[in-house]
Amino acid sequence: MSTLATLTALSWSGELPAIGHFIKADRGRTAFMIVQVIEPKRPCGYVARFRCERHSPASLPADAIVHPWRWSKR
């Protein structure tokens, strides 16, 4: 079993993605399938954390819901 990735959304417009949806950067080589959405219990510096499985963008089903992702500056 592969290790899950945790992506932190510092901001998000609209409704958060649901389990089974994908997030991917425009030029990304990896699509991330959401398996868990973790919202903070109290106000803090992020909107949500997504626990995700890594997938190749070429392997996504035709009917997959893919949300755009933008990586933060380091």
TAKAWO-V592578 format. One record per residue. RES is the residue in three letters. PSI is psi in degrees with one decimal (none if undefined). OMEGA is omega in radians with two decimals (999 if undefined). D_LAST is the distance of its C-alpha to the last C-alpha in whole Angstrom. Layout:
BEGIN
res,psi,omega,d_last
RES,PSI,OMEGA,D_LAST
RES,PSI,OMEGA,D_LAST
END
This chain:
BEGIN
res,psi,omega,d_last
MET,134.1,-3.12,29
SER,158.1,3.13,26
THR,137.7,3.10,23
LEU,146.2,3.06,21
ALA,147.5,3.04,18
THR,118.0,3.10,16
LEU,133.3,-3.11,14
THR,122.5,3.11,13
ALA,111.9,3.12,14
LEU,-27.5,3.04,13
SER,159.9,3.13,16
TRP,132.4,3.07,18
SER,130.2,3.10,21
GLY,-163.4,-3.10,25
GLU,141.5,3.11,26
LEU,151.0,3.08,23
PRO,156.7,3.14,24
ALA,166.3,3.07,27
ILE,133.4,-3.11,27
GLY,-16.3,3.05,28
HIS,163.7,3.12,26
PHE,152.4,2.95,23
ILE,141.6,-3.07,20
LYS,138.5,3.03,18
ALA,153.7,-3.12,16
ASP,-48.5,-3.10,18
ARG,19.1,-3.05,18
GLY,146.6,3.08,17
ARG,-2.3,-3.13,19
THR,137.6,2.97,19
ALA,141.7,-3.09,20
PHE,120.6,3.09,20
MET,125.5,-3.08,23
ILE,126.8,3.08,23
VAL,-15.4,3.11,25
GLN,136.2,3.05,25
VAL,123.3,-3.11,23
ILE,111.8,3.10,22
GLU,143.4,-3.13,23
PRO,148.0,-3.13,22
LYS,-24.2,3.11,26
ARG,162.1,-3.12,25
PRO,134.7,3.12,23
CYS,-162.4,-3.02,19
GLY,7.3,3.13,15
TYR,161.5,-3.11,16
VAL,-43.0,-3.12,18
ALA,159.9,2.98,19
ARG,139.0,-3.14,18
PHE,124.3,3.00,19
ARG,125.6,-2.95,20
CYS,151.5,2.94,21
GLU,142.3,3.11,23
ARG,136.8,3.11,21
HIS,154.0,3.01,24
SER,134.9,3.10,24
PRO,-30.7,3.14,24
ALA,-22.0,-3.09,28
SER,1.3,-3.10,29
LEU,140.5,3.08,29
PRO,154.8,-3.11,32
ALA,-30.1,-3.10,33
ASP,14.4,-3.11,33
ALA,140.9,3.04,30
ILE,116.7,-3.07,28
VAL,120.5,3.10,24
HIS,142.4,3.12,22
PRO,144.3,3.14,19
TRP,139.6,3.06,15
ARG,123.4,-3.14,12
TRP,142.4,3.09,9
SER,154.0,3.04,6
LYS,147.3,-3.14,4
ARG,none,999,0
END
